[in-house]
């Protein structure tokens, strides 16, 4: 038996407990850090070859483990841009150099440049939302970009489709040809009228007048004009160069048994064509190329013996208005809310995961890097596949249990003291050997 070996073993034990105490200190210090994952120390023995009658003491080594896959509690906040994940998955963030990382720390806020950044300065990444929902690149970070809210301020979009249902009175009088709104004469007979607001390419509001005229039993005519081309708010509708008169017409035919629109299409013209299920407004007056077209769905029209009752008109497009708020849904859809009440989907937040989550490499700022041991990154959307759900206005708290950490601290202190006693005993034995020489 080597006394020096015994002392080195005791030093190894003290170093191991010092490492353990270090992880405990980190855990306690970060017990209030959103998304923090606790570290723990695993011990393994070091055995030295021994001969019969002589034991060679070895030592102990430590390996730090991170409980990254362990879910922390969800705590609700007052900020819409605070995000928490319930289930599997990590937010994809980037540093100032554009390098991607994974994190569960979702305390995001808009900075001066419009980016959503967390408390460590990492920018939240997502897929830009165009005319169609984006598709995830499952095995790479291609297509992702830092989410910037300012890019969508004062952005208008022209109206392109909508719906405008109504009930037409079956007992209304038939209006003879020559005096119908489609004839655009001062003596036009108005059976029913309603209006719908749309937006042109510049985001300006344009009001369209809809006239509903009974032309025969179970048959109606819908005519649309641009309101600012009216004469004192009525007929005739006129223009001054270089304007173009907006006049669209469609015929509606109803089934007398159900008083709903017939299923077969019915096309009329000139001056324009339309079908019994919709009317297409063509308006070139804002100078855009090609001319703006707005498809208005009329399929919900009815013809009951009741007063004319216009339904709720719905139309897309929006005026240029600043963003006042941002909403993030459980599916990761980022929606900009504008001052005028308009809403627009602008980004889709993506989540990422790896096969061996606890094998990722922690970095400063509560982020993680995938490694060869953790496996290939898989990217998807919240609420799809194995990915969890995103909660807006919430944060995932750390998974540190203070009671357990204090218990480990006491145990580490006791074991460290015991190892120091072994070292002290070995030192006393060395003094005995030295004194024998005297």
C-alpha positions in Angstrom: 0.0 0.0 0.0 1.3 3.4 -1.0 0.7 6.3 1.5 1.3 8.7 -1.3 -1.3 6.8 -3.4 -3.8 7.1 -0.5 -3.2 10.9 -0.3 -3.7 11.2 -4.1 -6.9 9.2 -3.9 -8.1 11.6 -1.2 -7.2 14.6 -3.4 -9.1 13.0 -6.3 -12.2 12.6 -4.0 -12.0 16.2 -2.9 -11.7 17.4 -6.5 -14.7 15.3 -7.5 -16.8 16.8 -4.7 -15.6 20.3 -5.7 -16.9 19.6 -9.2 -20.2 18.4 -7.7 -20.4 21.5 -5.6 -19.8 23.6 -8.7 -22.8 22.2 -10.5 -24.9 22.7 -7.4 -23.8 26.3 -7.3 -24.7 26.8 -10.9 -28.1 25.2 -10.4 -28.9 27.4 -7.4 -27.6 30.5 -9.2 -29.8 29.8 -12.2 -32.9 28.5 -10.4 -34.8 31.6 -11.6 -33.4 31.6 -15.1 -36.2 30.9 -17.7 -35.5 27.7 -19.6 -32.4 26.7 -17.6 -31.7 23.0 -17.4 -30.0 21.6 -14.3 -26.5 20.1 -14.3 -25.5 17.1 -12.2 -22.3 15.3 -11.5 -21.9 11.6 -12.2 -19.0 9.7 -10.6 -16.9 6.8 -11.9 -14.1 4.9 -10.2 -10.5 4.8 -11.4 -8.9 1.4 -10.5 -5.2 0.8 -10.5 -3.7 -2.7 -10.8 -2.9 -4.3 -7.4 -0.7 -7.2 -6.5 -1.4 -9.9 -3.9 -0.8 -8.5 -0.5 -0.5 -4.9 -1.8 -3.4 -2.7 -2.6 -3.0 0.3 -4.9 -5.6 2.9 -4.3 -7.1 4.5 -7.4 -9.4 7.5 -7.5 -12.6 8.9 -8.9 -13.4 11.0 -11.9 -16.5 13.1 -12.6 -18.7 13.6 -15.7 -21.1 16.5 -15.8 -24.6 15.7 -17.2 -27.3 18.2 -18.2 -31.0 17.4 -17.8 -31.9 19.2 -21.0 -34.9 16.9 -21.9 -36.5 17.4 -18.5 -39.6 19.8 -18.8 -39.7 22.8 -16.5 -42.9 24.3 -15.2 -44.9 26.8 -17.2 -45.3 30.3 -15.7 -47.6 32.9 -17.3 -46.5 36.5 -17.9 -48.0 39.7 -19.3 -46.0 39.8 -22.5 -47.4 38.3 -25.8 -43.9 37.7 -27.0 -42.9 35.5 -24.1 -43.0 32.0 -25.4 -42.9 28.6 -23.7 -42.9 25.1 -25.1 -45.0 22.3 -23.5 -43.5 19.1 -24.9 -40.6 18.3 -27.1 -38.8 20.9 -29.2 -36.5 23.9 -29.0 -36.7 27.4 -30.4 -34.2 28.1 -33.1 -32.3 31.3 -32.4 -29.3 33.0 -33.9 -26.5 35.2 -32.6 -25.3 38.5 -34.2 -23.2 36.5 -36.7 -26.2 34.5 -37.8 -25.1 31.2 -36.3 -28.1 29.0 -35.3 -28.6 27.6 -31.8 -31.3 25.8 -29.9 -32.9 27.1 -26.7 -35.9 26.8 -24.4 -35.4 30.3 -23.1 -38.4 32.1 -24.7 -38.3 35.6 -23.0 -38.4 37.4 -26.3 -39.0 41.2 -26.8 -38.8 43.5 -29.8 -35.5 45.4 -29.9 -34.9 48.8 -31.5 -34.5 47.2 -34.9 -37.7 45.1 -34.7 -36.1 41.7 -34.0 -37.5 39.4 -31.4 -34.6 38.8 -29.0 -34.4 37.0 -25.7 -32.6 38.2 -22.6 -29.3 36.8 -23.8 -29.6 38.7 -27.1 -30.4 35.8 -29.4 -32.8 36.4 -32.2 -35.8 34.2 -32.7 -35.9 32.6 -36.2 -38.8 31.5 -38.3 -40.1 31.0 -41.8 -41.5 34.1 -43.6 -45.2 33.7 -44.3 -46.0 34.5 -47.9 -49.2 34.0 -49.9 -49.0 30.3 -48.9 -48.1 28.7 -45.6 -44.3 27.8 -45.5 -42.9 24.3 -45.5 -40.3 23.2 -43.0 -36.8 22.1 -44.2 -36.7 19.0 -41.9 -32.9 18.4 -41.9 -31.4 21.9 -42.0 -31.7 25.5 -41.1 -32.1 26.7 -44.7 -35.0 29.1 -45.3 -35.1 30.3 -41.7 -34.6 34.0 -41.0 -34.6 36.2 -37.9 -38.1 37.4 -37.2 -38.3 41.2 -37.8 -41.6 42.9 -37.0 -40.6 46.3 -38.4 -40.4 44.8 -41.9 -44.2 44.7 -41.9 -45.1 48.2 -40.7 -47.0 50.4 -43.0 -47.5 47.6 -45.5 -50.7 47.5 -47.4 -52.2 44.7 -49.5 -54.9 45.1 -52.2 -58.2 43.3 -51.8 -58.6 40.2 -54.0 -61.5 38.2 -52.6 -64.4 38.4 -50.2 -68.0 37.4 -49.6 -71.1 39.5 -49.3 -74.3 37.4 -48.6 -77.8 38.8 -48.3 -81.5 37.8 -48.4 -83.5 39.1 -51.3 -87.2 39.6 -50.8 -89.0 37.1 -53.0 -92.1 39.3 -53.1 -90.2 42.3 -54.5 -91.6 43.9 -57.7 -90.0 43.1 -61.1 -88.1 46.0 -62.5 -88.4 46.4 -66.3 -85.5 46.7 -68.6 -84.3 50.3 -69.3 -84.8 51.4 -65.7 -82.5 48.9 -64.0 -79.3 50.0 -62.2 -77.3 48.1 -64.9 -78.7 50.6 -67.4 -77.0 53.4 -65.5 -79.6 56.1 -66.1 -80.8 58.8 -63.8 -84.2 57.2 -63.6 -82.8 53.8 -62.5 -85.2 52.0 -60.1 -83.4 50.8 -56.9 -84.8 47.7 -55.3 -82.1 47.2 -52.7 -78.6 48.6 -52.2 -75.6 48.0 -50.0 -72.0 48.9 -50.0 -68.7 47.2 -49.3 -65.2 48.7 -48.5 -62.1 47.3 -50.3 -58.5 48.4 -50.6 -56.5 49.2 -53.8 -52.8 48.6 -54.4 -51.8 51.8 -52.5 -53.9 50.8 -49.5 -56.6 53.4 -50.1 -60.1 52.6 -49.2 -62.5 52.2 -52.1 -66.3 51.9 -51.6 -68.3 49.8 -54.0 -72.1 50.1 -54.3 -74.0 46.8 -54.8 -77.5 47.0 -56.4 -79.9 44.1 -56.3 -82.7 44.2 -58.8 -85.4 41.6 -59.5 -85.6 41.0 -63.2 -88.0 37.9 -63.3 -89.5 35.4 -61.0 -86.6 33.7 -59.1 -84.1 35.8 -61.0 -82.1 38.8 -59.8 -79.4 41.0 -61.2 -76.5 42.3 -59.1 -74.7 45.4 -60.4 -71.6 46.9 -58.8 -70.3 50.5 -59.2 -67.5 52.4 -57.7 -69.1 54.9 -55.3 -66.8 57.8 -56.0 -68.0 57.7 -59.6 -71.6 58.4 -58.7 -73.5 61.6 -59.3 -74.4 63.2 -56.0 -74.5 59.7 -54.4 -76.7 58.2 -57.1 -77.2 57.6 -60.9 -75.7 58.0 -63.4 -72.2 56.9 -62.5 -69.7 58.8 -64.6 -65.9 59.3 -64.8 -63.5 62.0 -65.8 -60.4 61.1 -67.9 -58.2 59.2 -67.3 -60.6 57.2 -65.0 -62.4 54.1 -66.2 -66.0 53.4 -65.2 -66.4 50.5 -62.9 -69.5 48.5 -63.8 -69.9 44.7 -63.2 -73.0 42.7 -63.5 -74.1 39.1 -62.6 -77.4 37.3 -62.7 -78.6 35.2 -59.8 -81.1 32.4 -60.3 -82.8 30.8 -57.3 -84.4 27.4 -56.8 -88.1 28.1 -56.1 -88.2 25.0 -53.8 -85.3 25.9 -51.5 -85.0 29.6 -52.3 -81.2 29.2 -52.6 -79.0 29.7 -55.6 -79.2 27.1 -58.3 -76.1 24.9 -58.6 -75.7 25.3 -62.4 -73.6 28.3 -63.5 -75.2 31.1 -65.4 -73.1 33.6 -67.4 -74.3 37.0 -68.7 -72.7 39.9 -70.6 -71.7 42.4 -71.9 -70.6 44.8 -70.4 -69.0 42.2 -68.2 -69.4 38.6 -67.3 -70.0 36.9 -64.0 -71.5 33.7 -62.6 -74.5 33.1 -60.4 -72.1 32.1 -57.5 -69.8 35.2 -57.6 -69.1 38.5 -59.2 -65.7 39.7 -60.2 -65.0 43.4 -59.8 -62.3 44.7 -62.2 -61.0 48.1 -61.2 -58.0 49.5 -63.1 -58.3 53.0 -61.6 -55.3 52.8 -59.3 -53.0 52.4 -62.3 -51.6 49.0 -61.2 -50.7 46.4 -63.7 -52.5 44.1 -64.1 -55.7 45.7 -63.0 -57.0 44.9 -59.6 -59.7 42.2 -59.6 -61.8 41.3 -56.5 -63.8 38.0 -56.5 -66.9 38.4 -54.3 -68.5 35.2 -53.3 -72.3 35.3 -53.5 -73.0 31.6 -52.9 -74.7 32.3 -49.6 -77.5 34.5 -51.1 -81.1 33.5 -50.4 -84.5 34.5 -51.6 -87.1 34.3 -48.9 -90.3 36.3 -48.5 -88.6 38.6 -46.0 -87.1 42.1 -46.0 -83.8 42.7 -47.7 -81.2 41.7 -45.1 -77.5 42.1 -46.0 -75.1 39.8 -44.2 -71.7 40.5 -42.9 -69.4 41.5 -45.7 -65.9 40.0 -45.5 -63.0 41.1 -47.7 -59.2 40.8 -47.5 -56.6 43.5 -47.9 -55.6 46.2 -45.6 -54.7 49.9 -45.5 -51.2 51.1 -44.6 -51.3 51.0 -40.8 -48.6 50.6 -38.1 -48.3 47.4 -36.1 -49.6 47.8 -32.6 -49.3 44.2 -31.4 -48.0 40.8 -32.3 -49.8 37.5 -31.5 -48.2 34.1 -31.6 -50.5 31.1 -31.7 -50.0 27.6 -30.3 -49.0 26.4 -33.8 -46.2 29.1 -33.9 -48.0 31.4 -36.4 -46.9 35.0 -35.9 -49.7 37.4 -36.7 -49.2 41.2 -36.9 -52.1 43.2 -35.5 -52.4 46.7 -37.1 -53.8 49.9 -35.7 -56.9 49.8 -37.9 -57.7 46.3 -36.6 -56.3 44.5 -39.6 -54.4 41.2 -39.1 -51.7 39.6 -41.2 -49.7 36.3 -40.8 -46.1 37.3 -41.2 -43.9 34.4 -39.9 -44.2 30.7 -38.8 -42.0 29.8 -35.8 -40.2 26.5 -36.2 -39.1 24.1 -33.6 -36.1 21.7 -33.6 -35.0 18.6 -31.8 -32.3 15.9 -31.8 -32.5 12.2 -31.0 -30.3 12.5 -27.9 -31.3 15.8 -26.3 -29.1 15.5 -23.2 -26.0 15.1 -25.4 -26.2 18.6 -26.8 -23.4 21.1 -25.8 -24.5 24.0 -23.5 -23.3 27.5 -24.5 -23.4 30.9 -22.8 -26.9 32.5 -22.8 -28.8 29.3 -22.1 -28.5 27.9 -25.7 -27.3 24.5 -27.0 -25.3 23.3 -29.9 -26.1 19.9 -31.5 -23.1 17.5 -31.5 -22.3 14.2 -33.1 -23.4 12.5 -29.9 -26.8 14.2 -29.9 -27.6 13.3 -33.5 -29.0 15.0 -36.6 -31.3 18.0 -36.1 -35.0 17.6 -37.1 -37.1 20.7 -37.7 -40.9 21.0 -37.8 -43.8 23.1 -36.6 -45.5 23.2 -33.2 -48.5 20.9 -32.8 -47.2 18.6 -35.6 -45.5 15.2 -35.2 -43.7 14.9 -31.9 -43.3 18.6 -31.5 -45.0 20.3 -28.5 -47.2 23.3 -28.3 -46.1 26.9 -28.0 -47.7 29.0 -25.3 -47.7 32.8 -25.8 -47.5 35.0 -22.7 -45.7 32.3 -20.7 -42.2 31.1 -19.9 -40.7 27.7 -19.0 -39.1 28.0 -15.6 -35.9 26.2 -14.7 -36.1 22.5 -13.8 -34.0 23.1 -10.6 -35.3 21.8 -7.3 -33.8 23.9 -4.6 -34.4 21.3 -1.9 -32.6 18.6 -3.8 -29.7 21.0 -4.5 -29.3 21.9 -0.8 -29.4 18.2 0.0 -26.6 17.6 -2.5 -24.6 20.5 -1.1 -24.7 19.1 2.4 -23.8 15.6 1.2 -20.9 17.0 -0.9 -19.6 19.0 2.1 -19.7 15.9 4.3 -17.9 13.7 1.7 -15.3 16.4 1.0 -14.6 16.6 4.7 -14.2 12.8 4.9 -11.8 12.8 2.0 -9.8 15.6 3.7 -9.6 13.3 6.8 -8.1 10.6 4.6 -5.5 13.1 3.3 -4.8 14.3 6.8 -4.3 10.7 8.1 -1.9 10.0 5.2 0.0 13.1 6.1 0.2 12.0 9.7 1.6 8.6 8.6 4.2 10.4 6.5 5.3 12.3 9.6 5.6 9.0 11.5 7.9 7.6 8.8 10.0 10.7 8.7 10.4 10.6 12.5 11.6 7.0 12.4 14.7 8.3 10.6 15.4 10.5 13.5 
